[in-house]
Amino acid sequence: MADLMIVSGKTEEVIEDIENIELVFRGGIGYSSKALPEHVKGLVR
């Protein structure tokens, strides 16, 4: 569960832009969406 997600695009006009996640913040730590899969490898299915 994220505290905050930074999304690129115009989600109010193009709902598919919700998938353009740039950064995810949890517990005050920012995670790159490109690096996130490596951080959670083996933790989620």
C-alpha positions in Angstrom: 0.0 0.0 0.0 1.4 3.4 -1.0 1.1 6.6 0.9 1.5 8.6 -2.3 1.9 7.8 -6.0 3.2 10.3 -8.6 1.5 9.7 -12.0 2.5 11.1 -15.3 -0.3 12.2 -17.7 -3.8 13.7 -17.5 -5.8 11.1 -15.5 -8.8 13.4 -15.4 -9.0 13.2 -19.2 -7.3 9.8 -20.0 -8.0 7.2 -17.3 -5.4 4.9 -18.8 -2.7 7.4 -17.7 -3.2 6.0 -14.2 -0.8 3.3 -15.3 2.0 5.8 -15.9 3.4 5.6 -12.3 6.6 7.6 -11.9 7.3 7.4 -8.1 5.7 5.5 -5.2 6.1 6.8 -1.6 5.7 4.6 1.4 6.8 5.4 4.9 8.5 8.5 3.7 10.7 6.6 1.2 10.4 7.2 -2.5 10.7 4.2 -4.9 11.2 4.5 -8.6 8.5 2.6 -10.5 11.2 1.1 -12.8 13.1 -0.2 -9.8 10.1 -1.3 -7.7 9.7 -4.8 -9.2 13.2 -5.6 -8.0 12.4 -4.3 -4.5 9.4 -6.6 -4.1 10.7 -9.7 -5.9 9.7 -12.7 -3.9 7.5 -10.7 -1.6 4.4 -10.6 -3.7 2.8 -13.0 -6.2 
